Amino acid sequence: MEETRAKLYRGAKRAMAAIGRCRPYRLHLPIKAKKEYLVFGGAATPSVCWTSNAVVAG
């Protein structure tokens, strides 16, 4: 447990030191997006995967 904590601490410290050198990730509009999620119907019915598509225009 202590070894994992030390590794996480070192990794987070390194990431925070590097964040100033990172360029922002920019997206150009419109963005085509797809969302998938599971709908659980209970113990008697099977789960259903729903998909919805959208365009984000700003």
C-alpha positions as CSV (number, residue, x, y, z in Angstrom):
1,M,0.0,0.0,0.0
2,E,2.8,2.4,0.9
3,E,4.6,1.6,-2.3
4,T,1.5,2.4,-4.4
5,R,1.0,5.6,-2.6
6,A,4.6,6.7,-3.2
7,K,4.4,6.0,-6.9
8,L,1.1,7.9,-7.2
9,Y,2.6,10.8,-5.4
10,R,5.7,10.9,-7.6
11,G,3.5,10.6,-10.8
12,A,1.2,13.4,-9.7
13,K,4.1,15.6,-8.8
14,R,5.7,15.0,-12.2
15,A,2.4,15.7,-14.0
16,M,1.9,18.9,-12.2
17,A,5.4,20.1,-13.0
18,A,4.8,19.3,-16.8
19,I,1.4,21.0,-17.1
20,G,2.9,24.4,-17.8
21,R,4.6,23.0,-20.9
22,C,1.5,21.5,-22.3
23,R,-0.5,23.1,-25.1
24,P,-4.3,23.4,-24.8
25,Y,-6.3,20.9,-26.7
26,R,-8.6,22.9,-29.0
27,L,-11.8,21.8,-30.7
28,H,-13.4,23.4,-33.7
29,L,-17.1,23.7,-33.9
30,P,-19.4,22.0,-34.9
31,I,-18.5,18.9,-32.9
32,K,-20.2,15.6,-33.8
33,A,-20.7,13.6,-30.6
34,K,-22.0,10.1,-29.8
35,K,-23.2,9.0,-26.4
36,E,-23.8,5.4,-25.5
37,Y,-25.1,4.1,-22.2
38,L,-26.7,1.1,-20.6
39,V,-30.2,1.1,-19.3
40,F,-30.8,-1.5,-16.6
41,G,-34.3,-2.8,-16.6
42,G,-34.1,-4.8,-13.4
43,A,-33.5,-8.5,-12.7
44,A,-36.3,-9.8,-14.9
45,T,-35.4,-7.9,-18.1
46,P,-32.0,-7.6,-19.9
47,S,-30.0,-4.4,-20.1
48,V,-30.4,-2.3,-23.2
49,C,-27.7,-0.2,-24.9
50,W,-28.9,3.2,-26.0
51,T,-27.1,5.4,-28.4
52,S,-27.7,9.0,-29.2
53,N,-26.0,11.3,-31.7
54,A,-25.8,15.0,-31.5
55,V,-24.0,18.0,-33.1
56,V,-22.7,20.7,-30.7
57,A,-22.8,24.0,-32.5
58,G,-21.8,26.3,-29.7
